[in-house]
Amino acid sequence: MDNVKYVNAKHFLTPTGLGTDYACNPYVGCMHGCIYCYAKFVSDYQKREEPWGTFVDIKEYPNYDILRSNGDKSVIFSSVTDAYQPIEKTERRTRKILENIYESRLQVRFLTKSDLILRDLDLLTQMQSIEIGFSIALDDETAKIMEPNAALPSKRIAALKTIHAAKISTFVFIAPIFPKITDVFAIIAMVKDHCDYIMFDSLNLKHAENKANVFKFISTSYPELLPLYQNIFEKRDNSYYRNLAVLIREYANTFNLDLRIVFPESR
Ligand code: SF4
């Protein structure tokens, strides 16, 4: 890989307002290359010339110390990258961090699209407070186009089952939901016995490049859905997601599942 370099970072914990005290992003950039990636703004912010998905900076930390006052705080891996993207296989930055914190009281949450996380089960099973989630929104064939370098959703589900069987708290994030493409209820059926809760989020196409990518995909592969996507993402008609939320809640009542809708239902 050409676009890989090492960069100095102050600390592996960065304060965040994402529902945890800290975020940990061992890398800048993400080679999973999802065409709808929300973390692309990092590229804009840093004024990078390379397209998102084609570069990775590997962070070098001066140490892996945790302040006593940070000991029982919460941290999410990761907010603007995937801690288990392909380069982690050889660079082992995430593993290195885990080796330094697995005995701490940090409350750790992972969200990933990779089954590489199974490599670190030896450390993850020893943590006092750990929750592991997988983002799953597409079938394998569609994911090959939309999330070209991530593990196939079927592999993520297999990893979810292994981790849940290892008695680690797990969740599935059905996101982003692509209208009429993401089969929300098929995914629920596949994962409901292997996770503690399921979250749902809509597709966000505020980034112009993401919108162009997704509309190109829809025009090519699902032209019949183009009017629906224009309605939702250009005319801001939220009725598709509002109706979906109703159906999800009905389903949750029937099966007594912990289902959490995080997308806005009124707009
Ligand atoms: S895995 Fe996450 S951070 Fe990586 S490209 Fe996909 S959406 Fe972006």
Residues whose N, C-alpha, C, O or C-beta is under 5 A from the ligand:
A	BS01	SF4	C30 H32 G33 C34 C37 Y38 A39 V80 T81 D82 K113
